[in-house]
């Protein structure tokens, strides 16, 4: 969030100039949209009732199997 601070400060300092505020606003809007899409994708992938049917291996792996394969 500290990386966005210079853009916000520059946007507030250049209120009268449309072009300077315009690119600051666009960068902040694209960053906010990117964060929103990331949050939606992370939430969707964490919902097991939606993504559980697309698993490659339906049966879980237990510790005995891991020990056998390790040794």
Biopython code that builds the backbone (N, CA, C, O; Angstrom):
import numpy as np
from Bio.PDB.StructureBuilder import StructureBuilder

atoms = [
    (1, "UNK", "N", (0.817, -1.199, 0.000)),
    (1, "UNK", "CA", (0.000, 0.000, 0.000)),
    (1, "UNK", "C", (0.858, 1.259, 0.000)),
    (1, "UNK", "O", (0.419, 2.323, -0.438)),
    (2, "UNK", "N", (2.065, 1.128, 0.488)),
    (2, "UNK", "CA", (2.952, 2.288, 0.480)),
    (2, "UNK", "C", (3.363, 2.678, -0.936)),
    (2, "UNK", "O", (3.723, 3.829, -1.182)),
    (3, "UNK", "N", (3.311, 1.736, -1.859)),
    (3, "UNK", "CA", (3.669, 2.055, -3.239)),
    (3, "UNK", "C", (2.627, 2.943, -3.911)),
    (3, "UNK", "O", (2.944, 3.665, -4.856)),
    (4, "UNK", "N", (1.396, 2.893, -3.433)),
    (4, "UNK", "CA", (0.338, 3.714, -4.017)),
    (4, "UNK", "C", (0.296, 5.116, -3.419)),
    (4, "UNK", "O", (-0.368, 5.994, -3.969)),
    (5, "UNK", "N", (0.977, 5.341, -2.326)),
    (5, "UNK", "CA", (0.954, 6.645, -1.662)),
    (5, "UNK", "C", (1.455, 7.776, -2.568)),
    (5, "UNK", "O", (0.815, 8.827, -2.605)),
    (6, "UNK", "N", (2.568, 7.616, -3.302)),
    (6, "UNK", "CA", (2.993, 8.714, -4.184)),
    (6, "UNK", "C", (1.960, 9.060, -5.255)),
    (6, "UNK", "O", (1.810, 10.227, -5.616)),
    (7, "UNK", "N", (1.248, 8.055, -5.764)),
    (7, "UNK", "CA", (0.210, 8.334, -6.759)),
    (7, "UNK", "C", (-0.937, 9.128, -6.155)),
    (7, "UNK", "O", (-1.462, 10.049, -6.780)),
    (8, "UNK", "N", (-1.318, 8.773, -4.956)),
    (8, "UNK", "CA", (-2.414, 9.480, -4.294)),
    (8, "UNK", "C", (-2.012, 10.921, -3.989)),
    (8, "UNK", "O", (-2.790, 11.850, -4.205)),
    (9, "UNK", "N", (-0.792, 11.099, -3.485)),
    (9, "UNK", "CA", (-0.310, 12.450, -3.173)),
    (9, "UNK", "C", (-0.208, 13.284, -4.447)),
    (9, "UNK", "O", (-0.613, 14.447, -4.464)),
    (10, "UNK", "N", (0.330, 12.693, -5.513)),
    (10, "UNK", "CA", (0.436, 13.434, -6.772)),
    (10, "UNK", "C", (-0.947, 13.783, -7.313)),
    (10, "UNK", "O", (-1.144, 14.865, -7.864)),
    (11, "UNK", "N", (-1.886, 12.885, -7.159)),
    (11, "UNK", "CA", (-3.252, 13.162, -7.600)),
    (11, "UNK", "C", (-3.883, 14.308, -6.832)),
    (11, "UNK", "O", (-4.590, 15.131, -7.413)),
    (12, "UNK", "N", (-3.632, 14.369, -5.523)),
    (12, "UNK", "CA", (-4.191, 15.466, -4.732)),
    (12, "UNK", "C", (-3.485, 16.785, -5.015)),
    (12, "UNK", "O", (-4.118, 17.841, -5.000)),
    (13, "UNK", "N", (-2.184, 16.735, -5.272)),
    (13, "UNK", "CA", (-1.441, 17.964, -5.551)),
    (13, "UNK", "C", (-1.790, 18.555, -6.907)),
    (13, "UNK", "O", (-1.724, 19.773, -7.079)),
    (14, "UNK", "N", (-2.153, 17.740, -7.857)),
    (14, "UNK", "CA", (-2.436, 18.211, -9.213)),
    (14, "UNK", "C", (-3.928, 18.139, -9.517)),
    (14, "UNK", "O", (-4.327, 17.606, -10.552)),
    (15, "UNK", "N", (-4.735, 18.662, -8.639)),
    (15, "UNK", "CA", (-6.191, 18.603, -8.824)),
    (15, "UNK", "C", (-6.657, 19.397, -10.032)),
    (15, "UNK", "O", (-7.572, 18.963, -10.733)),
    (16, "UNK", "N", (-6.058, 20.538, -10.293)),
    (16, "UNK", "CA", (-6.507, 21.402, -11.376)),
    (16, "UNK", "C", (-6.161, 20.872, -12.759)),
    (16, "UNK", "O", (-6.886, 21.127, -13.720)),
    (17, "UNK", "N", (-5.077, 20.148, -12.864)),
    (17, "UNK", "CA", (-4.647, 19.632, -14.165)),
    (17, "UNK", "C", (-5.315, 18.284, -14.419)),
    (17, "UNK", "O", (-5.118, 17.325, -13.673)),
    (18, "UNK", "N", (-6.092, 18.232, -15.465)),
    (18, "UNK", "CA", (-6.848, 17.007, -15.747)),
    (18, "UNK", "C", (-5.956, 15.859, -16.194)),
    (18, "UNK", "O", (-6.184, 14.715, -15.801)),
    (19, "UNK", "N", (-4.949, 16.142, -17.004)),
    (19, "UNK", "CA", (-4.129, 15.071, -17.552)),
    (19, "UNK", "C", (-3.340, 14.355, -16.459)),
    (19, "UNK", "O", (-3.261, 13.126, -16.454)),
    (20, "UNK", "N", (-2.758, 15.117, -15.535)),
    (20, "UNK", "CA", (-1.970, 14.501, -14.471)),
    (20, "UNK", "C", (-2.854, 13.667, -13.551)),
    (20, "UNK", "O", (-2.474, 12.567, -13.148)),
    (21, "UNK", "N", (-4.019, 14.182, -13.223)),
    (21, "UNK", "CA", (-4.928, 13.436, -12.355)),
    (21, "UNK", "C", (-5.489, 12.221, -13.076)),
    (21, "UNK", "O", (-5.761, 11.191, -12.459)),
    (22, "UNK", "N", (-5.656, 12.348, -14.373)),
    (22, "UNK", "CA", (-6.242, 11.283, -15.165)),
    (22, "UNK", "C", (-5.378, 10.022, -15.126)),
    (22, "UNK", "O", (-5.904, 8.934, -14.892)),
    (23, "UNK", "N", (-4.057, 10.139, -15.350)),
    (23, "UNK", "CA", (-3.223, 8.942, -15.350)),
    (23, "UNK", "C", (-3.065, 8.382, -13.946)),
    (23, "UNK", "O", (-2.987, 7.165, -13.778)),
    (24, "UNK", "N", (-3.016, 9.242, -12.931)),
    (24, "UNK", "CA", (-2.955, 8.739, -11.550)),
    (24, "UNK", "C", (-4.218, 7.947, -11.223)),
    (24, "UNK", "O", (-4.157, 6.870, -10.630)),
    (25, "UNK", "N", (-5.346, 8.493, -11.616)),
    (25, "UNK", "CA", (-6.605, 7.804, -11.353)),
    (25, "UNK", "C", (-6.665, 6.475, -12.088)),
    (25, "UNK", "O", (-7.131, 5.482, -11.528)),
    (26, "UNK", "N", (-6.203, 6.439, -13.330)),
    (26, "UNK", "CA", (-6.250, 5.196, -14.091)),
    (26, "UNK", "C", (-5.355, 4.119, -13.481)),
    (26, "UNK", "O", (-5.747, 2.953, -13.417)),
    (27, "UNK", "N", (-4.182, 4.491, -13.042)),
    (27, "UNK", "CA", (-3.296, 3.512, -12.409)),
    (27, "UNK", "C", (-3.922, 2.986, -11.124)),
    (27, "UNK", "O", (-3.888, 1.783, -10.866)),
    (28, "UNK", "N", (-4.490, 3.870, -10.319)),
    (28, "UNK", "CA", (-5.139, 3.428, -9.082)),
    (28, "UNK", "C", (-6.366, 2.568, -9.370)),
    (28, "UNK", "O", (-6.613, 1.591, -8.665)),
    (29, "UNK", "N", (-7.136, 2.920, -10.397)),
    (29, "UNK", "CA", (-8.323, 2.130, -10.743)),
    (29, "UNK", "C", (-7.937, 0.744, -11.249)),
    (29, "UNK", "O", (-8.573, -0.245, -10.885)),
    (30, "UNK", "N", (-6.910, 0.662, -12.076)),
    (30, "UNK", "CA", (-6.455, -0.639, -12.572)),
    (30, "UNK", "C", (-5.917, -1.487, -11.429)),
    (30, "UNK", "O", (-6.165, -2.692, -11.387)),
    (31, "UNK", "N", (-5.189, -0.880, -10.506)),
    (31, "UNK", "CA", (-4.675, -1.624, -9.354)),
    (31, "UNK", "C", (-5.807, -2.116, -8.461)),
    (31, "UNK", "O", (-5.760, -3.237, -7.956)),
    (32, "UNK", "N", (-6.817, -1.283, -8.266)),
    (32, "UNK", "CA", (-7.965, -1.699, -7.455)),
    (32, "UNK", "C", (-8.731, -2.823, -8.139)),
    (32, "UNK", "O", (-9.171, -3.765, -7.480)),
    (33, "UNK", "N", (-8.893, -2.731, -9.449)),
    (33, "UNK", "CA", (-9.575, -3.791, -10.194)),
    (33, "UNK", "C", (-8.791, -5.094, -10.128)),
    (33, "UNK", "O", (-9.377, -6.167, -9.981)),
    (34, "UNK", "N", (-7.473, -5.005, -10.235)),
    (34, "UNK", "CA", (-6.620, -6.191, -10.131)),
    (34, "UNK", "C", (-6.760, -6.837, -8.758)),
    (34, "UNK", "O", (-6.870, -8.059, -8.660)),
    (35, "UNK", "N", (-6.758, -6.043, -7.709)),
    (35, "UNK", "CA", (-6.934, -6.576, -6.362)),
    (35, "UNK", "C", (-8.300, -7.206, -6.167)),
    (35, "UNK", "O", (-8.422, -8.235, -5.503)),
    (36, "UNK", "N", (-9.330, -6.593, -6.744)),
    (36, "UNK", "CA", (-10.685, -7.136, -6.644)),
    (36, "UNK", "C", (-10.799, -8.478, -7.358)),
    (36, "UNK", "O", (-11.390, -9.415, -6.822)),
    (37, "UNK", "N", (-10.236, -8.578, -8.563)),
    (37, "UNK", "CA", (-10.266, -9.846, -9.305)),
    (37, "UNK", "C", (-9.473, -10.914, -8.562)),
    (37, "UNK", "O", (-9.889, -12.071, -8.505)),
    (38, "UNK", "N", (-8.345, -10.536, -7.998)),
    (38, "UNK", "CA", (-7.546, -11.488, -7.220)),
    (38, "UNK", "C", (-8.340, -11.999, -6.027)),
    (38, "UNK", "O", (-8.329, -13.197, -5.744)),
    (39, "UNK", "N", (-9.021, -11.114, -5.333)),
    (39, "UNK", "CA", (-9.820, -11.517, -4.176)),
    (39, "UNK", "C", (-10.960, -12.436, -4.584)),
    (39, "UNK", "O", (-11.240, -13.416, -3.893)),
    (40, "UNK", "N", (-11.622, -12.136, -5.697)),
    (40, "UNK", "CA", (-12.697, -13.011, -6.180)),
    (40, "UNK", "C", (-12.169, -14.394, -6.538)),
    (40, "UNK", "O", (-12.787, -15.399, -6.187)),
    (41, "UNK", "N", (-11.035, -14.458, -7.234)),
    (41, "UNK", "CA", (-10.475, -15.745, -7.632)),
    (41, "UNK", "C", (-10.023, -16.541, -6.408)),
    (41, "UNK", "O", (-10.228, -17.753, -6.349)),
    (42, "UNK", "N", (-9.415, -15.874, -5.439)),
    (42, "UNK", "CA", (-8.972, -16.557, -4.223)),
    (42, "UNK", "C", (-10.174, -17.088, -3.448)),
    (42, "UNK", "O", (-10.132, -18.207, -2.938)),
    (43, "UNK", "N", (-11.230, -16.309, -3.353)),
    (43, "UNK", "CA", (-12.436, -16.755, -2.651)),
    (43, "UNK", "C", (-13.071, -17.939, -3.365)),
    (43, "UNK", "O", (-13.511, -18.886, -2.713)),
    (44, "UNK", "N", (-13.126, -17.902, -4.692)),
    (44, "UNK", "CA", (-13.712, -19.007, -5.451)),
    (44, "UNK", "C", (-12.897, -20.284, -5.280)),
    (44, "UNK", "O", (-13.467, -21.360, -5.100)),
    (45, "UNK", "N", (-11.576, -20.177, -5.335)),
    (45, "UNK", "CA", (-10.748, -21.374, -5.235)),
    (45, "UNK", "C", (-10.755, -21.951, -3.826)),
    (45, "UNK", "O", (-10.434, -23.125, -3.644)),
    (46, "UNK", "N", (-11.112, -21.156, -2.833)),
    (46, "UNK", "CA", (-11.178, -21.656, -1.459)),
    (46, "UNK", "C", (-12.509, -22.314, -1.132)),
    (46, "UNK", "O", (-12.628, -22.980, -0.103)),
    (47, "UNK", "N", (-13.505, -22.144, -1.980)),
    (47, "UNK", "CA", (-14.820, -22.741, -1.731)),
    (47, "UNK", "C", (-14.809, -24.188, -2.204)),
    (47, "UNK", "O", (-14.950, -24.459, -3.397)),
    (48, "UNK", "N", (-14.642, -25.112, -1.269)),
    (48, "UNK", "CA", (-14.507, -26.519, -1.628)),
    (48, "UNK", "C", (-15.777, -27.084, -2.234)),
    (48, "UNK", "O", (-15.702, -27.992, -3.062)),
    (49, "UNK", "N", (-16.939, -26.579, -1.849)),
    (49, "UNK", "CA", (-18.173, -27.125, -2.401)),
    (49, "UNK", "C", (-18.324, -26.773, -3.880)),
    (49, "UNK", "O", (-19.112, -27.411, -4.578)),
    (50, "UNK", "N", (-17.593, -25.779, -4.372)),
    (50, "UNK", "CA", (-17.629, -25.450, -5.796)),
    (50, "UNK", "C", (-16.507, -26.131, -6.578)),
    (50, "UNK", "O", (-16.712, -26.573, -7.709)),
    (51, "UNK", "N", (-15.328, -26.215, -5.976)),
    (51, "UNK", "CA", (-14.172, -26.721, -6.713)),
    (51, "UNK", "C", (-13.816, -28.161, -6.372)),
    (51, "UNK", "O", (-12.890, -28.707, -6.970)),
    (52, "UNK", "N", (-14.509, -28.793, -5.439)),
    (52, "UNK", "CA", (-14.159, -30.150, -5.022)),
    (52, "UNK", "C", (-14.465, -31.178, -6.101)),
    (52, "UNK", "O", (-13.782, -32.199, -6.173)),
    (53, "UNK", "N", (-15.458, -30.946, -6.934)),
    (53, "UNK", "CA", (-15.818, -31.928, -7.953)),
    (53, "UNK", "C", (-14.830, -31.942, -9.114)),
    (53, "UNK", "O", (-14.886, -32.844, -9.949)),
    (54, "UNK", "N", (-13.931, -30.969, -9.187)),
    (54, "UNK", "CA", (-12.956, -30.910, -10.270)),
    (54, "UNK", "C", (-11.587, -31.451, -9.864)),
    (54, "UNK", "O", (-10.603, -31.209, -10.563)),
    (55, "UNK", "N", (-11.506, -32.164, -8.767)),
    (55, "UNK", "CA", (-10.234, -32.721, -8.328)),
    (55, "UNK", "C", (-9.798, -33.858, -9.241)),
    (55, "UNK", "O", (-10.628, -34.596, -9.770)),
    (56, "UNK", "N", (-8.509, -33.989, -9.417)),
    (56, "UNK", "CA", (-7.979, -35.067, -10.246)),
    (56, "UNK", "C", (-8.051, -36.384, -9.487)),
    (56, "UNK", "O", (-8.496, -37.396, -10.030)),
    (57, "UNK", "N", (-7.618, -36.370, -8.241)),
    (57, "UNK", "CA", (-7.659, -37.564, -7.401)),
    (57, "UNK", "C", (-8.735, -37.341, -6.346)),
    (57, "UNK", "O", (-8.605, -36.462, -5.493)),
    (58, "UNK", "N", (-9.787, -38.132, -6.406)),
    (58, "UNK", "CA", (-10.897, -37.964, -5.465)),
    (58, "UNK", "C", (-10.529, -38.456, -4.074)),
    (58, "UNK", "O", (-10.941, -37.872, -3.072)),
    (59, "UNK", "N", (-9.747, -39.540, -4.016)),
    (59, "UNK", "CA", (-9.377, -40.120, -2.732)),
    (59, "UNK", "C", (-8.207, -39.333, -2.140)),
    (59, "UNK", "O", (-7.253, -38.990, -2.839)),
    (60, "UNK", "N", (-8.298, -39.061, -0.867)),
    (60, "UNK", "CA", (-7.229, -38.330, -0.206)),
    (60, "UNK", "C", (-6.006, -39.197, 0.026)),
    (60, "UNK", "O", (-6.070, -40.418, -0.120)),
    (61, "UNK", "N", (-4.903, -38.580, 0.384)),
    (61, "UNK", "CA", (-3.660, -39.286, 0.659)),
    (61, "UNK", "C", (-3.462, -39.301, 2.162)),
    (61, "UNK", "O", (-3.574, -38.266, 2.818)),
    (62, "UNK", "N", (-3.166, -40.477, 2.712)),
    (62, "UNK", "CA", (-2.945, -40.569, 4.154)),
    (62, "UNK", "C", (-1.451, -40.644, 4.444)),
    (62, "UNK", "O", (-0.636, -40.769, 3.529)),
    (63, "UNK", "N", (-1.102, -40.567, 5.716)),
    (63, "UNK", "CA", (0.300, -40.539, 6.108)),
    (63, "UNK", "C", (0.990, -41.876, 5.887)),
    (63, "UNK", "O", (2.195, -41.903, 5.633)),
    (64, "UNK", "N", (0.263, -42.989, 5.977)),
    (64, "UNK", "CA", (0.877, -44.302, 5.745)),
    (64, "UNK", "C", (1.369, -44.419, 4.306)),
    (64, "UNK", "O", (2.446, -44.962, 4.059)),
    (65, "UNK", "N", (0.596, -43.920, 3.372)),
    (65, "UNK", "CA", (1.012, -43.968, 1.974)),
    (65, "UNK", "C", (2.241, -43.090, 1.756)),
    (65, "UNK", "O", (3.145, -43.474, 1.013)),
    (66, "UNK", "N", (2.289, -41.952, 2.373)),
    (66, "UNK", "CA", (3.449, -41.070, 2.233)),
    (66, "UNK", "C", (4.683, -41.734, 2.816)),
    (66, "UNK", "O", (5.762, -41.654, 2.230)),
    (67, "UNK", "N", (4.540, -42.395, 3.972)),
    (67, "UNK", "CA", (5.669, -43.097, 4.575)),
    (67, "UNK", "C", (6.152, -44.232, 3.683)),
    (67, "UNK", "O", (7.359, -44.431, 3.546)),
    (68, "UNK", "N", (5.234, -44.983, 3.072)),
    (68, "UNK", "CA", (5.632, -46.074, 2.179)),
    (68, "UNK", "C", (6.391, -45.540, 0.970)),
    (68, "UNK", "O", (7.403, -46.117, 0.570)),
    (69, "UNK", "N", (5.923, -44.472, 0.398)),
    (69, "UNK", "CA", (6.586, -43.927, -0.782)),
    (69, "UNK", "C", (7.914, -43.266, -0.426)),
    (69, "UNK", "O", (8.823, -43.222, -1.255)),
    (70, "UNK", "N", (8.034, -42.762, 0.775)),
    (70, "UNK", "CA", (9.270, -42.102, 1.188)),
    (70, "UNK", "C", (10.369, -43.122, 1.424)),
    (70, "UNK", "O", (11.528, -42.886, 1.086)),
    (71, "UNK", "N", (9.999, -44.266, 2.010)),
    (71, "UNK", "CA", (11.001, -45.297, 2.327)),
    (71, "UNK", "C", (11.252, -46.145, 1.168)),
    (71, "UNK", "O", (12.064, -47.068, 1.243)),
]
sb = StructureBuilder()
sb.init_structure("model")
sb.init_model(0)
sb.init_chain("A")
sb.init_seg("    ")
for serial, (resi, resn, name, xyz) in enumerate(atoms, 1):
    if name == "N":
        sb.init_residue(resn, " ", resi, " ")
    sb.init_atom(name, np.array(xyz, "f"), 0.0, 1.0, " ", f" {name:<3s}", serial, name[0])
structure = sb.get_structure()
